[in-house]
Amino acid sequence: MTATTFLGDKRINRMGYGAMQLAGPGVFGPPRDPSAARAVLRRAIELGVDHIDTSQYYGPDVVNDLIRQALHPYPENLKLVTKVGARRDDAGGWHPAQQPDELRAGVEANLLSLRVERLDLVNLRLVDARDATAIPLEAQLSALDDMRQEGKLDLIGLSNVDQATVQRALEFVDVGEIQNAYSIIDRHDDAMIDFAREHEIAFAPFFPLGSAFAGGPKRLERDARIVQVADKHGATTSQVALAWLLCRYERMLLIPGTSTVAHLEENVAAVELQLDDADLAALDRID
């Protein structure tokens, strides 16, 4: 298992950091301790993290502001990955924002709050494809591709998508990343991983330790097979789950989120965990 891979044509460390949890409850408003949040970001860079996943609508603005305050001017090799396609209301509600002008405004808001002239990757987060009010995919991708040609972003990714949607998107643009929910305890996207491999598209799972709605890390701790592998290697169950993802696909990029330095250090150390064939055989039987 290698510690690096490619995002598009750029070499990247496979362990990144998802900054969503740095905002307040419900990803809305400021954290209780902004200085602690900035300390997590600085420690991530010290540990070799070279890509951070964020969005202007986390907070909104809160998370991007923390990243800018902690890290600007940014390390030369740091890649900033954002997403557009949603907006927040004054009460913290989530709403689609997928009209071409809204997508452009979303990219511009990320550029402004992060204080950069170009974003390394922008993920288009899609609403339910069955929604009759959805904006045509071609129009959304065209808006982002226009901004790519203007030099405001490098790569276009897709989030919360099915395989058919990615296949359609490839007719219009190169897809740099797929970002969907996926973990050792949520393998609904197994076929998507195979599709990503076939097309050499990076895959960045959100909820890499399982969604909190489905038990998350606590569920990992209750699975005897994961516990057995963790005990064998002197690791935590979360580290085993992250290492399994890295073994699943050579272009898997991990962006586990945390608001504490201790959990950050635990997550990053998962890159060093070498699972053997027996471990993988046991873990692959989890459903």
Secondary structure as GFF3:
##gff-version 3
##sequence-region A 1 287
A	DSSP	beta_strand	4	7	.	.	.	ID=ss1
A	DSSP	beta_strand	10	13	.	.	.	ID=ss2
A	DSSP	beta_strand	17	18	.	.	.	ID=ss3
A	DSSP	three_ten_helix	20	22	.	.	.	ID=ss4
A	DSSP	three_ten_helix	25	27	.	.	.	ID=ss5
A	DSSP	alpha_helix	34	46	.	.	.	ID=ss6
A	DSSP	beta_strand	51	53	.	.	.	ID=ss7
A	DSSP	alpha_helix	62	71	.	.	.	ID=ss8
A	DSSP	beta_strand	79	84	.	.	.	ID=ss9
A	DSSP	beta_strand	86	88	.	.	.	ID=ss10
A	DSSP	beta_strand	94	96	.	.	.	ID=ss11
A	DSSP	alpha_helix	100	114	.	.	.	ID=ss12
A	DSSP	beta_strand	119	125	.	.	.	ID=ss13
A	DSSP	alpha_helix	137	149	.	.	.	ID=ss14
A	DSSP	beta_strand	153	159	.	.	.	ID=ss15
A	DSSP	alpha_helix	163	169	.	.	.	ID=ss16
A	DSSP	beta_strand	177	179	.	.	.	ID=ss17
A	DSSP	alpha_helix	190	199	.	.	.	ID=ss18
A	DSSP	beta_strand	202	203	.	.	.	ID=ss19
A	DSSP	three_ten_helix	212	214	.	.	.	ID=ss20
A	DSSP	alpha_helix	216	222	.	.	.	ID=ss21
A	DSSP	alpha_helix	224	233	.	.	.	ID=ss22
A	DSSP	alpha_helix	237	248	.	.	.	ID=ss23
A	DSSP	alpha_helix	261	269	.	.	.	ID=ss24
A	DSSP	three_ten_helix	270	272	.	.	.	ID=ss25
A	DSSP	alpha_helix	277	283	.	.	.	ID=ss26
###
